[in-house]
Amino acid sequence: MDEDQFHIPMLGNQLAERFGQDVAYTTVQKCLNNCVSSYSEGSLLPTEERCLRNCFVKSYDFFKYADDELKFFLRQNKE
């Protein structure tokens, strides 16, 4: 293998491992920053609750789509 070439399956595995670790943290941080405004200790406002639910669902849908695209790319570029 030429040193300028990439080992696609290995890079894909490393990316998936790293991506999986970072996704949860960044998703929670993003959703909390965008949705929580009252900072009441005991409960969320109904609007905050809806916002968080929508944020997590949309994030899951996006990351599921990205994961499917990555798997497709890796299948197409197997050695």
C-alpha positions as YAML, in Angstrom:
chain: A
units: angstrom
residues:
- id: 1
  name: MET
  ca: [0.00, 0.00, 0.00]
- id: 2
  name: ASP
  ca: [1.32, 3.42, -0.97]
- id: 3
  name: GLU
  ca: [1.97, 5.78, 1.96]
- id: 4
  name: ASP
  ca: [-0.31, 8.39, 0.36]
- id: 5
  name: GLN
  ca: [-3.27, 5.98, 0.36]
- id: 6
  name: PHE
  ca: [-5.65, 5.55, 3.26]
- id: 7
  name: HIS
  ca: [-6.83, 2.28, 4.70]
- id: 8
  name: ILE
  ca: [-10.54, 3.07, 4.41]
- id: 9
  name: PRO
  ca: [-11.96, 0.33, 6.69]
- id: 10
  name: MET
  ca: [-9.51, 1.19, 9.47]
- id: 11
  name: LEU
  ca: [-10.26, 4.91, 9.18]
- id: 12
  name: GLY
  ca: [-13.97, 4.17, 9.18]
- id: 13
  name: ASN
  ca: [-13.71, 2.12, 12.37]
- id: 14
  name: GLN
  ca: [-11.66, 4.82, 14.09]
- id: 15
  name: LEU
  ca: [-14.10, 7.51, 12.99]
- id: 16
  name: ALA
  ca: [-17.12, 5.51, 14.16]
- id: 17
  name: GLU
  ca: [-15.53, 4.86, 17.55]
- id: 18
  name: ARG
  ca: [-14.55, 8.49, 18.09]
- id: 19
  name: PHE
  ca: [-17.83, 9.78, 16.67]
- id: 20
  name: GLY
  ca: [-19.88, 7.58, 18.99]
- id: 21
  name: GLN
  ca: [-18.10, 8.92, 22.06]
- id: 22
  name: ASP
  ca: [-18.52, 12.55, 21.09]
- id: 23
  name: VAL
  ca: [-22.10, 12.38, 19.84]
- id: 24
  name: ALA
  ca: [-23.81, 11.99, 23.21]
- id: 25
  name: TYR
  ca: [-21.89, 14.83, 24.84]
- id: 26
  name: THR
  ca: [-22.35, 17.30, 22.00]
- id: 27
  name: THR
  ca: [-26.03, 16.41, 21.54]
- id: 28
  name: VAL
  ca: [-26.87, 16.94, 25.21]
- id: 29
  name: GLN
  ca: [-24.86, 20.16, 25.33]
- id: 30
  name: LYS
  ca: [-26.49, 21.53, 22.17]
- id: 31
  name: CYS
  ca: [-30.01, 20.62, 23.23]
- id: 32
  name: LEU
  ca: [-29.61, 22.03, 26.74]
- id: 33
  name: ASN
  ca: [-28.13, 25.29, 25.43]
- id: 34
  name: ASN
  ca: [-30.91, 25.70, 22.87]
- id: 35
  name: CYS
  ca: [-33.88, 24.62, 24.96]
- id: 36
  name: VAL
  ca: [-33.44, 25.34, 28.66]
- id: 37
  name: SER
  ca: [-33.99, 28.95, 29.63]
- id: 38
  name: SER
  ca: [-35.77, 28.90, 32.99]
- id: 39
  name: TYR
  ca: [-33.15, 27.00, 35.03]
- id: 40
  name: SER
  ca: [-35.83, 26.10, 37.56]
- id: 41
  name: GLU
  ca: [-34.42, 23.41, 39.81]
- id: 42
  name: GLY
  ca: [-37.40, 21.10, 40.05]
- id: 43
  name: SER
  ca: [-38.91, 20.90, 36.59]
- id: 44
  name: LEU
  ca: [-38.87, 22.01, 32.99]
- id: 45
  name: LEU
  ca: [-41.39, 24.30, 31.39]
- id: 46
  name: PRO
  ca: [-43.66, 22.53, 28.87]
- id: 47
  name: THR
  ca: [-42.00, 24.44, 26.02]
- id: 48
  name: GLU
  ca: [-38.54, 23.40, 27.24]
- id: 49
  name: GLU
  ca: [-39.64, 19.78, 27.48]
- id: 50
  name: ARG
  ca: [-41.01, 19.81, 23.91]
- id: 51
  name: CYS
  ca: [-37.89, 21.54, 22.64]
- id: 52
  name: LEU
  ca: [-35.59, 18.96, 24.28]
- id: 53
  name: ARG
  ca: [-37.65, 16.06, 22.94]
- id: 54
  name: ASN
  ca: [-37.60, 17.48, 19.41]
- id: 55
  name: CYS
  ca: [-33.90, 18.26, 19.63]
- id: 56
  name: PHE
  ca: [-32.99, 14.72, 20.68]
- id: 57
  name: VAL
  ca: [-35.25, 13.14, 18.05]
- id: 58
  name: LYS
  ca: [-33.86, 15.33, 15.26]
- id: 59
  name: SER
  ca: [-30.28, 14.68, 16.41]
- id: 60
  name: TYR
  ca: [-30.92, 10.94, 16.45]
- id: 61
  name: ASP
  ca: [-32.43, 11.06, 12.95]
- id: 62
  name: PHE
  ca: [-29.46, 13.06, 11.64]
- id: 63
  name: PHE
  ca: [-26.84, 10.80, 13.21]
- id: 64
  name: LYS
  ca: [-28.69, 7.68, 12.02]
- id: 65
  name: TYR
  ca: [-28.63, 9.11, 8.49]
- id: 66
  name: ALA
  ca: [-24.92, 10.00, 8.79]
- id: 67
  name: ASP
  ca: [-24.14, 6.51, 10.13]
- id: 68
  name: ASP
  ca: [-25.98, 4.90, 7.21]
- id: 69
  name: GLU
  ca: [-24.08, 7.10, 4.75]
- id: 70
  name: LEU
  ca: [-20.75, 6.18, 6.37]
- id: 71
  name: LYS
  ca: [-21.59, 2.46, 6.19]
- id: 72
  name: PHE
  ca: [-22.54, 2.84, 2.52]
- id: 73
  name: PHE
  ca: [-19.30, 4.68, 1.78]
- id: 74
  name: LEU
  ca: [-17.24, 2.00, 3.53]
- id: 75
  name: ARG
  ca: [-19.01, -0.81, 1.65]
- id: 76
  name: GLN
  ca: [-18.36, 0.94, -1.66]
- id: 77
  name: ASN
  ca: [-14.66, 1.46, -0.89]
- id: 78
  name: LYS
  ca: [-13.69, -1.92, 0.53]
- id: 79
  name: GLU
  ca: [-10.40, -3.21, -0.68]
...
